[in-house]
Amino acid sequence: MDAYPPDGNGRAGAAAGCLKKVLVATDAWYPQVNGVVRTLTSVARVAQSLGTQIVFVTPQEFHTVPLPTYPDIRLALPPPRAIAGRIHAERPDFIHVATEGPIGHMVSRYCRRHGLAFTTSFHTRFPDYVSARAPIPRTWVWAWLRRFHRRGAGVMAATPRLASELLERGFHNVMLWPRGVDADLFRPARSGDLALRRPIFLTVGRVALEKNIEAFLSLDLPGTKVVVGDGPARAELERRFPDAVFLGAKQGEELARIYAAADVFVFPSKTDTFGLVLLEALASGVPVAAFPVAAPRDVIGDAAIGALDWDLGRACLRALTLSRQACRSFALGMTWEASARCFLSHIARFLQAGDKAVIKPTSNGR
């Protein structure tokens, strides 16, 4: 197998300033419904309209095994030759490694063996998630993440606060990659009602320990608490909080209608790096109640579109008084087009540098 890229300049054969195809390696993919998957697919859709095709290497292409303690998430077991063959078949102009799982590791390994520059992105606070499930020190997980991302040319982070934290923790060349929202899909004034006692306090996301949903369901609030999403903690939470309404995982128009019917969006997580659901709620005209932690502070700041308080119940009640129109107006400034252009501009910068020589692959394609 010939070395990839064929022209030997470390730029995957792309002409200067030309970015026709980007290969993105991700361990997060359908049937998972989460912020990583929505970010990647939304950016890919917009990038296509901008003249760049984004192709994905995903777990759907390989044998998978359930993640211990979280069987709903399956980890791929990609053979090195399959990864090499996929990259050769696509012949992308650049490679981006979106996740730190087996696929991300194997694609990163391929790039390093063949002298290809690549970028990464930081989506998930694994140190917090791992320590909640196993007696593994956060410092160990941070050290592993630092090694993983420092092998790339740069790492993209969703918010200024996260970018600063990564720099403080020893990550190199951290770049800001903001997120967006589909304001045509998520919008106010939809027909239909949930036919539930108001006010309706809604949370959307994976129903798992790290999302801290129990903190929301334990609140003494008027009206109805609604949970949209599935996950390993759902059965236990349904048993403990029978008055809450669990609707399961929803997508598309059905999810958008549920957002628009809510009075307050409650974001109890203390570990998310961003929280796309915040923007989806705001675009739907729904004010946010959350703890004053990194993700909601970065998204909301001082704007009168959410209430941030260590007393989450007090935040929920205060959010009821906020302007729904102000929420919508704020979200309109956060577009997927801007997010996609930012992502592509970071990649184009490394393409123009063309700073790595190609190393010939071994005879077994690894």
C-alpha positions in Angstrom: 0.0 0.0 0.0 1.4 3.4 -1.0 1.9 6.1 1.6 -1.0 8.4 2.2 -1.0 11.2 1.2 0.6 10.5 -2.2 2.3 13.8 -2.7 4.5 13.5 0.3 4.0 17.0 1.7 1.9 16.1 4.8 -1.1 17.9 3.4 -3.0 15.0 2.1 -2.6 16.2 -1.5 -4.6 19.3 -1.0 -3.7 22.5 -2.9 -3.0 25.5 -0.8 -6.3 26.9 0.6 -8.3 24.0 -0.8 -10.3 21.9 1.6 -12.6 19.5 -0.2 -12.8 16.6 2.2 -12.2 16.2 5.9 -12.3 12.8 7.6 -13.5 12.9 11.2 -12.9 9.9 13.5 -15.5 9.6 16.3 -16.4 6.9 18.8 -19.7 8.7 19.5 -22.3 8.0 16.9 -25.9 6.9 16.3 -27.9 5.4 18.0 -26.4 7.6 20.7 -28.1 10.9 20.9 -25.8 13.4 22.5 -24.1 16.7 22.0 -21.0 15.2 20.3 -23.2 13.5 17.6 -25.4 16.5 17.1 -22.3 18.8 16.8 -20.6 16.7 14.3 -23.6 16.0 12.1 -24.7 19.7 12.2 -21.3 21.0 11.2 -21.0 18.4 8.5 -24.3 19.5 7.0 -23.3 23.1 6.9 -19.8 22.3 5.7 -21.3 20.6 2.7 -23.0 23.8 1.7 -19.7 25.6 2.1 -18.0 23.2 -0.4 -16.3 20.8 2.1 -17.4 17.2 2.5 -17.0 15.8 6.0 -16.9 12.0 6.1 -16.9 10.0 9.3 -15.2 6.9 10.7 -17.7 5.6 13.2 -18.5 2.5 15.4 -21.1 1.4 12.9 -18.3 0.1 10.7 -16.8 -2.3 13.2 -17.5 -4.9 15.8 -18.5 -3.3 19.1 -18.7 -4.3 22.7 -20.8 -2.7 25.5 -19.1 -0.2 27.7 -18.7 -1.6 31.2 -21.2 0.1 33.6 -22.9 1.7 30.6 -24.1 -1.0 28.1 -26.1 1.5 26.0 -22.8 2.9 24.8 -20.9 0.4 22.6 -17.1 0.7 21.9 -15.8 -0.2 18.5 -12.8 -2.6 18.1 -11.3 -1.3 14.8 -8.5 -3.4 13.2 -5.5 -1.3 12.2 -5.8 -2.5 8.6 -9.4 -1.5 8.4 -8.5 2.0 9.6 -5.7 2.3 7.1 -7.9 1.1 4.3 -10.7 3.5 5.2 -8.3 6.5 5.2 -6.8 5.4 1.9 -10.2 4.9 0.3 -11.4 8.4 1.3 -8.1 10.3 0.6 -9.2 13.3 2.8 -7.4 16.6 2.7 -7.2 16.6 6.5 -8.1 14.3 9.5 -9.8 15.4 12.7 -10.0 13.1 15.7 -13.2 14.0 17.6 -13.1 11.5 20.5 -10.6 9.7 22.7 -12.0 6.2 22.4 -10.7 3.2 20.4 -11.5 4.7 16.9 -9.9 8.0 17.9 -6.8 6.2 19.3 -6.4 4.1 16.1 -6.7 7.0 13.7 -4.4 9.1 15.8 -1.9 6.3 15.8 -2.2 6.0 12.0 -1.6 9.7 11.5 1.5 9.7 13.8 3.0 6.7 12.0 2.5 8.3 8.7 3.6 11.8 9.6 0.2 13.4 9.1 -0.9 16.5 11.0 -4.3 16.1 12.6 -6.4 18.0 15.1 -8.5 16.8 18.1 -11.4 18.2 20.0 -12.3 18.0 23.7 -16.0 17.2 24.3 -16.3 15.3 27.5 -15.0 15.6 31.1 -14.0 12.0 31.4 -12.1 12.6 34.7 -15.4 13.5 36.4 -17.3 10.7 34.7 -14.7 8.0 35.5 -14.2 9.0 39.1 -18.0 8.8 39.7 -18.0 5.2 38.6 -14.6 3.8 39.6 -11.9 4.5 42.2 -9.6 6.1 39.7 -8.0 9.5 40.6 -9.0 12.4 38.3 -5.3 13.3 37.9 -4.6 10.0 36.2 -7.4 10.5 33.7 -6.3 14.1 33.0 -2.7 12.9 32.4 -4.0 10.3 29.9 -6.1 13.0 28.1 -3.2 15.4 28.0 -1.0 12.8 26.3 -3.7 11.9 23.8 -4.4 15.5 22.7 -0.8 16.7 22.7 -0.1 14.2 20.0 -2.2 16.3 17.6 -1.4 19.6 16.1 -4.1 21.4 18.2 -7.2 20.7 20.3 -10.5 22.5 19.9 -12.6 23.5 22.9 -16.2 24.7 22.9 -15.9 27.7 25.3 -13.3 30.2 26.4 -13.5 28.9 30.0 -12.8 25.3 28.9 -10.0 26.5 26.6 -8.4 28.3 29.5 -8.8 25.2 31.8 -7.1 23.0 29.2 -4.2 25.4 28.8 -3.8 25.5 32.6 -3.7 21.6 32.6 -0.9 21.5 30.1 -2.7 21.0 26.8 -1.0 22.7 23.8 -2.4 24.9 21.0 -6.0 25.1 22.3 -8.4 26.6 19.8 -11.9 27.9 20.4 -14.6 26.1 18.4 -18.1 27.5 19.4 -21.3 25.6 19.0 -24.6 26.5 17.3 -28.2 25.7 17.2 -30.8 25.0 14.5 -33.1 28.0 15.1 -35.5 26.9 12.4 -36.2 23.6 14.1 -36.0 24.8 17.7 -38.4 27.8 17.9 -41.3 29.1 20.0 -45.0 29.2 19.3 -45.5 25.7 18.1 -48.9 24.2 18.2 -49.7 21.5 20.7 -49.3 21.1 24.5 -48.0 18.5 26.8 -51.3 18.5 28.7 -49.4 18.6 32.0 -49.9 20.8 35.0 -48.0 24.0 34.7 -45.4 25.4 35.1 -43.5 22.7 33.2 -39.8 22.3 34.3 -38.0 20.3 31.6 -34.6 18.7 31.4 -33.2 16.9 28.3 -30.2 14.6 28.0 -28.6 11.3 28.9 -30.2 9.9 32.0 -27.0 9.0 33.8 -25.3 9.6 37.1 -23.0 12.3 35.9 -25.9 14.4 34.6 -27.0 15.0 38.2 -30.7 14.7 37.3 -31.5 13.6 40.9 -30.8 17.1 42.0 -33.5 18.4 39.7 -36.1 15.7 40.6 -35.6 16.2 44.3 -36.7 19.9 44.1 -39.9 21.1 45.7 -41.4 22.9 42.7 -45.0 23.7 41.5 -46.3 22.1 38.3 -44.6 19.2 36.6 -41.1 17.9 36.2 -40.4 16.4 32.7 -37.3 14.3 31.7 -36.5 13.6 28.1 -33.8 11.1 27.4 -32.7 7.5 28.2 -29.8 6.1 30.1 -28.7 3.7 32.8 -30.2 5.7 35.6 -33.7 6.0 34.2 -35.3 3.0 35.8 -34.0 3.9 39.2 -35.1 7.5 38.9 -38.5 6.6 37.7 -39.0 4.4 40.7 -37.8 7.0 43.2 -39.7 10.0 41.6 -43.1 8.7 40.4 -44.5 12.2 40.1 -42.0 13.1 37.4 -42.8 12.5 33.7 -40.2 10.5 31.8 -40.7 10.7 28.0 -37.7 8.7 26.8 -35.4 9.8 24.0 -36.9 12.2 21.5 -35.5 13.8 18.3 -36.3 16.3 15.6 -39.8 17.9 15.5 -41.1 15.9 18.4 -38.2 17.1 20.6 -38.7 20.6 19.4 -42.3 20.6 20.3 -41.5 19.5 23.8 -39.0 22.2 24.3 -41.4 24.9 23.1 -44.1 23.6 25.5 -41.8 24.0 28.6 -41.8 27.0 30.9 -38.2 26.5 32.3 -35.3 24.4 31.1 -33.4 22.9 34.0 -29.8 22.0 33.5 -28.5 20.3 36.7 -25.2 19.0 35.3 -22.0 20.2 36.8 -19.7 18.4 34.5 -20.7 19.2 30.9 -18.2 21.1 28.7 -21.0 23.0 26.9 -24.5 21.6 26.8 -26.1 22.0 23.4 -29.5 21.5 25.1 -29.0 25.0 26.6 -29.0 26.6 23.1 -31.9 24.4 22.0 -34.0 25.5 24.9 -33.1 29.2 24.4 -33.9 29.0 20.7 -37.3 27.7 21.8 -37.8 30.7 23.9 -37.4 28.8 27.2 -35.3 30.4 30.0 -32.7 28.3 31.8 -32.2 27.4 35.4 -28.8 25.9 36.3 -26.0 25.8 38.8 -23.3 28.6 38.3 -20.8 26.2 36.8 -18.7 26.3 33.6 -21.1 25.3 30.8 -24.1 27.5 31.8 -21.8 30.4 32.8 -20.1 30.3 29.4 -23.4 30.1 27.5 -25.5 32.4 29.5 -23.0 34.8 31.2 -24.8 37.8 32.6 -27.6 37.8 30.1 -31.2 37.9 31.4 -32.0 34.6 29.8 -31.3 32.3 32.7 -31.0 32.0 36.4 -27.8 30.6 37.9 -27.8 29.7 41.5 -26.3 27.1 43.9 -29.9 26.8 45.1 -31.3 25.2 42.0 -34.9 25.5 43.2 -34.6 29.2 43.6 -33.0 29.4 40.1 -36.1 27.6 38.7 -38.5 30.0 40.2 -36.6 33.0 39.1 -36.3 31.7 35.6 -40.1 31.7 35.4 -40.0 35.5 35.4 -37.6 35.9 32.5 -38.4 37.1 28.9 -39.0 34.2 26.5 -38.3 36.7 23.6 -35.0 37.6 25.0 -34.0 33.9 25.1 -34.9 33.5 21.5 -33.1 36.6 20.4 -29.9 35.5 22.2 -29.9 32.1 20.5 -30.3 33.5 17.0 -26.8 34.8 17.3 -25.4 31.2 17.7 -25.5 29.6 14.3 -24.1 26.3 13.0 -22.8 28.1 10.0 -20.5 30.2 12.3 -19.5 27.0 14.1 -18.7 25.2 10.8 -16.7 28.1 9.4 -14.6 28.2 12.6 -13.9 24.5 12.5 -12.9 24.6 8.9 -10.7 27.7 9.4 -8.7 25.9 12.1 -8.1 23.0 9.8 -7.2 25.2 6.9 -4.5 26.9 9.0 -2.7 23.5 9.5 -3.2 22.6 5.8 -1.5 25.8 4.8 1.4 25.1 7.2 2.0 21.6 5.5 4.6 20.9 8.2 4.9 17.2 8.4 6.7 14.7 6.1 5.0 11.4 5.2 6.4 8.2 6.7 5.9 5.1 4.7 3.5 2.6 6.2 4.6 -0.8 7.3 3.8 -3.8 5.0 0.8 -4.8 7.1 -0.8 -1.3 6.6 -0.5 -0.2 10.2 
